[in-house]
Amino acid sequence: MRTELNLAAEGIRNEAVFVVNFFALSSEYQEIRPRYYVFADPTFWDTSISHEFQDRGTSVLELIKNTTDWELDIIIPYAAAKRFVAFFKDKPNIHVYYFNLSTFDTDTRLDYSVYESGYGAPHIQNVLVLAVFASILAGFKEVNLLGAAHSWLEELRVNAENEVCLLDKHFYDDNQDVKLLPWKKIAGGIYKMHEILIDLSRTFLGYHKMQNFALHKGVKIYNCTEGSYIDAFPRKKL
């Protein structure tokens, strides 16, 4: 993704940019100065999860609070509202907006009426699904996806202890070392292979549902990520 961002840097500065999850850890955060930041992972608000995950989430929020000196809209599920509103209450330039993400999925056009009314949402398995959903509801008529490789299938491994592992190489980590790490659950324990594949299936299905919703709303979504596994959106080169 870093290469894609370098190629698109000038254009990105003039656009409404959505970023997600741990993007604030990257040097590009200060350069791009995104207008929207989307969170969907309980890592950032659930106090019942392991301290390891809580600490990671809090460190990102602290970084956003301490380094963001521009107008930023944070988009979150309703479940995160109390935590985020309190955390950023002393930052007048950071605005928190939350969605009712109660899953509504009938596979009919009724879904779209519910989404538009705010009474429900598609199943949000991955934060990028929420970012696309929010961009459609915000009225954007074209959405371009960068850094959406979703190449976990290439990076899955099973070690000698039968632990499902992931080659950890997020673009925002300036350390170029690639590590093989067990894929941990935020509630504790390590994912089984079938659990991961079920979740990945839900993720990719979510993009097809977003493409259908986008067509209904007259929105064009393009996947600008070279080698992306997402097959729901037309491809476009930067």
C-alpha positions in Angstrom: 0.0 0.0 0.0 2.9 2.4 0.7 3.7 2.4 -3.1 0.1 3.1 -4.0 -0.1 6.0 -1.5 3.1 7.5 -3.0 1.7 7.3 -6.5 -1.6 8.9 -5.4 -0.2 11.4 -2.8 -1.0 14.6 -4.7 -4.5 13.6 -5.6 -5.3 12.2 -2.2 -4.6 15.6 -0.5 -7.4 17.1 -2.5 -9.9 14.3 -1.7 -12.0 13.3 1.3 -9.9 10.4 2.6 -11.2 7.6 4.9 -8.6 5.6 6.9 -9.1 2.7 9.2 -7.8 0.9 12.3 -4.1 1.4 12.9 -3.4 3.9 10.1 -2.3 6.6 12.6 0.8 4.5 13.3 2.1 5.3 9.8 4.0 8.3 8.7 1.4 8.9 6.0 -1.2 9.9 8.6 0.4 13.3 9.1 1.1 13.7 5.4 -2.3 12.8 4.2 -4.3 14.3 7.0 -7.4 12.2 6.4 -10.9 13.7 6.9 -12.5 10.5 8.2 -11.3 7.7 10.5 -13.3 4.5 10.8 -13.2 1.9 13.6 -15.1 -1.3 13.8 -12.8 -3.5 15.9 -13.7 -3.9 19.6 -9.9 -3.6 20.3 -10.5 0.1 20.5 -13.3 0.2 23.1 -14.1 -3.2 24.7 -12.7 -3.4 28.2 -13.5 -7.1 28.6 -10.9 -8.2 26.0 -7.3 -9.1 26.8 -5.0 -6.3 28.0 -2.7 -6.9 25.1 -5.4 -5.8 22.6 -6.7 -3.0 24.9 -3.3 -1.5 25.1 -2.8 -1.6 21.3 -6.1 0.1 20.8 -5.5 2.8 23.4 -2.1 3.6 22.0 -3.7 4.4 18.6 -6.3 6.6 20.1 -3.7 8.5 22.2 -1.7 9.0 19.0 -4.7 10.4 17.2 -5.6 12.7 20.1 -2.0 14.0 20.4 -1.1 14.5 16.7 -4.3 15.5 14.9 -4.5 19.2 14.5 -7.0 19.2 11.6 -10.8 18.5 11.4 -11.3 14.8 11.8 -14.6 12.9 11.8 -14.4 9.5 13.6 -17.0 6.9 12.5 -17.8 4.0 14.9 -20.5 1.5 15.9 -22.9 2.7 18.6 -21.3 0.2 21.0 -18.1 2.4 21.0 -19.9 5.7 21.4 -19.4 6.1 25.2 -15.7 5.3 25.1 -14.9 7.6 22.1 -17.0 10.6 23.1 -15.3 10.6 26.5 -11.9 10.0 25.1 -12.0 12.9 22.6 -14.2 15.3 24.6 -11.4 17.9 24.9 -10.6 17.9 21.2 -13.0 20.3 19.5 -11.5 19.5 16.1 -12.3 15.7 16.4 -15.9 14.8 15.9 -17.4 11.4 16.8 -20.3 9.9 14.8 -21.8 6.5 15.5 -23.9 4.0 13.5 -26.6 1.6 14.6 -24.9 -1.6 13.2 -27.7 -4.0 14.1 -27.5 -6.5 11.3 -30.4 -6.4 8.9 -30.0 -8.8 5.9 -33.0 -10.1 4.0 -31.3 -10.1 0.6 -34.1 -7.9 -0.8 -34.4 -4.2 -1.6 -36.0 -3.8 1.8 -32.4 -3.9 3.2 -31.6 -0.6 1.4 -34.5 1.2 3.0 -33.4 0.1 6.4 -29.8 1.1 5.8 -30.9 4.6 4.6 -33.1 5.0 7.7 -30.3 4.2 10.1 -32.3 1.4 11.7 -29.9 -1.3 10.6 -26.8 -2.2 8.6 -25.2 -5.1 6.7 -23.1 -7.5 8.6 -19.9 -5.7 9.3 -17.2 -8.3 9.5 -14.3 -6.0 8.4 -13.8 -2.3 9.1 -13.4 -1.6 5.3 -17.0 -2.7 4.8 -18.1 -0.1 7.4 -15.9 2.5 5.6 -17.5 1.8 2.3 -21.0 1.8 3.9 -20.4 5.1 5.6 -19.0 6.7 2.4 -22.2 5.6 0.5 -24.5 7.0 3.2 -22.4 10.2 3.3 -23.4 10.9 -0.3 -20.1 10.3 -2.1 -20.6 9.3 -5.7 -17.2 7.7 -6.3 -15.2 5.7 -3.9 -11.6 4.5 -4.6 -10.1 1.7 -2.5 -6.3 1.7 -1.7 -4.4 -0.8 0.4 -7.3 -3.3 0.3 -5.2 -6.4 -0.6 -7.0 -8.7 1.7 -4.4 -11.3 0.9 -4.7 -13.3 4.1 -5.0 -16.5 2.2 -1.5 -16.1 0.9 -0.2 -15.3 4.4 -1.8 -18.1 6.4 0.4 -20.8 7.9 0.0 -23.6 10.5 3.0 -24.1 12.7 4.4 -27.2 14.4 2.0 -26.7 17.3 -1.0 -26.7 15.0 -1.5 -23.0 15.6 -2.9 -21.0 12.7 -0.5 -18.2 12.1 -0.3 -15.1 9.9 2.7 -13.5 8.2 2.5 -10.1 9.9 3.5 -7.3 7.5 1.1 -4.4 7.7 2.3 -1.5 5.6 2.2 1.0 8.5 4.8 -0.9 10.3 8.1 0.7 9.4 9.9 -2.3 10.6 10.3 -4.4 7.5 10.8 -7.7 9.3 8.1 -10.2 8.5 7.0 -12.3 11.5 5.0 -15.5 11.8 2.5 -14.8 14.6 -0.4 -17.0 15.9 -3.7 -15.4 14.9 -5.1 -14.5 18.3 -8.7 -13.8 19.2 -9.4 -10.6 21.1 -11.3 -12.6 23.7 -8.4 -14.9 24.2 -7.2 -18.1 22.4 -6.1 -18.7 18.9 -8.3 -19.0 15.8 -8.9 -22.4 14.2 -8.6 -22.6 10.5 -12.3 -23.1 9.9 -13.1 -20.1 12.0 -10.8 -17.8 10.0 -12.2 -19.1 6.7 -15.8 -18.5 7.9 -14.9 -14.9 8.9 -13.1 -14.3 5.6 -16.1 -15.6 3.7 -18.3 -13.1 5.5 -15.9 -10.3 4.8 -15.9 -10.9 1.0 -19.6 -11.4 0.9 -19.9 -8.0 2.6 -18.2 -6.3 -0.3 -20.7 -7.8 -2.8 -23.5 -6.5 -0.6 -21.9 -3.1 -0.6 -21.5 -3.2 -4.4 -25.2 -4.0 -4.7 -26.1 -1.1 -2.4 -23.8 1.2 -4.3 -25.5 0.4 -7.6 -28.8 1.1 -5.9 -27.5 4.5 -4.8 -25.8 5.3 -8.1 -22.3 5.2 -6.5 -19.2 3.9 -8.3 -16.7 1.9 -6.2 -13.4 1.1 -7.7 -10.7 -1.2 -6.3 -7.3 0.5 -7.0 -5.3 -2.1 -5.1 -3.0 -4.1 -7.2 -3.4 -7.8 -6.5 -6.4 -7.4 -4.3 -8.4 -10.5 -3.5 -11.7 -8.4 -3.4 -13.7 -9.5 -6.4 -16.8 -7.3 -5.9 -15.7 -4.0 -7.4 -14.4 -3.0 -10.8 -10.6 -2.4 -11.0 -9.0 0.9 -11.7 -5.3 1.8 -12.0 -4.1 4.9 -10.2 
